Amino acid sequence: NIPVLFTTQRDEETSIVEALEAGADDYMVKPLKRLELVARLTALARRSGVLQSKDPVEAFGRFTLDTENQKISLDGNAFEVTHKEYELACFLFHNAGRVISRGHILESVWGSSADLNTRKIDTHVSRIRNKLEIKPENGWRITAVYQHGYRLEKVEEEAAA
C-alpha cells in the first residue's frame, strides 16, 4: 500500500483525472512548490499508515533493534555498531525473507546510485554477520544469492539445533 503522488507539467482536467484513475493518490502540477510538496507527501504517508508511530524497540526472534538508541542486542547483550552497520541490519531485518539486490541495499542504506561498485555491500554484510553473530544457532542466517544480493532468513528452531 504505497502512496503515489503524480507530478507533471500537464494541468488539463483530463490529465489529472487519468492519473487519479490510474492509481495516483494525489496530483501536483510543475513547477513544484517545496513546502506544498512536503505537506502533500506527509499527508499521503499519514493517510496510508506509513507514518504510524512504531515501538522504538522491535524484536526479531532473539535480536532486538532499539531505534531510539541505535542499539542491536542478542538475548539482551548489546553490540557496538556503527551508524551504517545499524542501518544495514535494520534494513535486512525489516526485509527478512526477501532477496535484496546489492544495488537496492546501496540505494536504500547509503543513498548512492546502484551503478557504483557494490563491494562495500559485501564487506558490510560480512561485518554485520560476524559482529552480530547472525548464524543459524541464533535463529537467523544471511544467504548470498549468486549475482544478485542477499537474503536474511529466519532459521527454524529445529533446524538451528
C-alpha positions in Angstrom: 0.0 0.0 0.0 2.4 2.6 -1.2 1.0 6.1 -1.7 1.6 7.6 -5.2 2.0 11.3 -5.9 1.8 12.1 -9.6 3.8 15.2 -10.8 3.7 16.6 -14.3 3.5 19.8 -16.3 0.1 18.9 -17.6 -2.6 20.8 -15.9 -5.6 19.8 -18.0 -8.5 18.3 -16.1 -8.4 15.1 -18.3 -4.8 14.5 -17.4 -5.5 14.9 -13.7 -8.5 12.5 -14.0 -6.4 9.9 -15.9 -3.6 9.9 -13.4 -6.1 9.6 -10.4 -8.0 6.8 -12.2 -4.7 5.0 -13.0 -3.9 4.8 -9.2 -2.4 8.1 -8.2 -3.4 9.3 -4.7 -2.6 12.9 -5.4 -1.5 15.1 -8.3 0.7 18.2 -8.5 1.5 20.4 -11.4 5.0 21.5 -12.0 6.8 23.7 -11.1 6.5 22.2 -7.7 6.4 24.3 -4.5 8.7 22.7 -2.0 6.6 23.3 1.1 3.5 22.2 -0.6 5.2 19.0 -1.9 6.4 18.2 1.6 3.0 18.8 3.1 1.3 16.6 0.5 3.8 13.8 0.9 3.4 13.9 4.7 -0.4 13.8 4.3 -0.2 10.8 1.9 2.1 9.0 4.3 -0.2 9.7 7.2 -3.3 8.5 5.4 -1.6 5.4 4.1 -0.3 4.4 7.5 3.4 4.9 6.6 3.8 7.4 9.4 2.3 5.3 12.2 4.3 5.6 15.3 6.2 2.4 15.9 7.5 0.9 19.1 11.1 2.1 19.5 12.2 -1.4 20.3 11.5 -4.2 17.8 12.0 -7.9 18.4 13.2 -10.2 15.7 13.5 -13.6 17.4 16.4 -13.3 19.9 17.5 -10.0 18.3 16.2 -6.6 19.3 16.6 -3.3 17.5 16.4 -0.1 19.6 15.7 2.7 17.2 16.0 5.5 19.8 19.5 4.5 20.8 20.5 2.7 17.6 21.4 -0.4 19.5 21.2 -4.0 18.4 21.0 -6.8 21.1 21.1 -10.5 21.1 19.4 -12.0 24.2 19.8 -8.6 25.9 23.5 -8.2 25.1 24.1 -5.1 23.1 26.6 -5.0 20.2 28.8 -1.9 19.4 27.8 -1.0 15.8 28.5 2.0 13.6 25.6 4.0 12.2 25.8 2.3 8.8 26.0 -1.1 10.4 22.9 -0.3 12.4 21.0 0.9 9.3 22.1 -2.1 7.2 21.0 -4.5 9.9 17.6 -2.8 10.3 17.1 -2.8 6.6 17.9 -6.6 6.4 15.7 -7.4 9.4 12.8 -5.3 8.0 13.1 -7.2 4.7 13.7 -10.6 6.1 12.9 -13.4 3.7 13.3 -11.3 0.6 16.2 -11.4 -1.8 17.6 -7.8 -1.9 19.9 -6.8 -4.6 23.2 -5.1 -3.8 22.1 -2.1 -5.8 18.9 -1.8 -3.7 20.8 -2.0 -0.5 23.2 0.6 -1.7 20.4 3.0 -2.6 18.4 2.4 0.5 21.1 2.4 3.1 23.8 4.6 1.6 21.6 6.7 -0.7 24.1 6.0 -3.5 23.4 5.1 -7.1 23.3 1.4 -7.8 25.8 1.7 -10.7 28.6 2.2 -8.3 30.9 -0.6 -7.1 28.9 -2.7 -4.7 31.9 -4.5 -3.0 31.3 -2.2 0.0 27.9 -4.0 0.5 29.7 -7.4 0.6 32.1 -6.0 3.1 29.4 -4.5 5.4 27.2 -7.6 5.2 30.1 -9.8 6.2 31.0 -7.4 9.0 27.5 -7.4 10.5 27.1 -11.2 10.0 30.2 -11.7 12.2 29.7 -8.8 14.6 26.1 -9.5 15.3 26.6 -13.3 15.4 24.0 -13.8 12.7 24.1 -17.6 12.4 21.7 -20.5 12.5 22.2 -21.2 16.2 21.0 -17.7 16.9 17.9 -18.1 14.7 19.0 -16.2 11.6 21.3 -16.6 8.6 22.3 -14.3 5.8 22.5 -16.0 2.5 24.3 -14.6 -0.5 22.3 -15.0 -3.7 24.7 -15.5 -6.6 24.9 -12.5 -8.9 22.1 -10.7 -7.1 22.4 -9.8 -3.5 21.5 -11.1 0.0 18.6 -12.6 1.9 18.3 -12.6 5.7 16.4 -15.8 6.6 14.8 -16.9 9.9 16.0 -20.3 10.8 13.5 -22.7 12.4 14.5 -23.8 15.9 14.6 -27.5 15.0 17.0 -26.7 12.1 19.1 -24.4 14.3 19.6 -27.1 17.0 
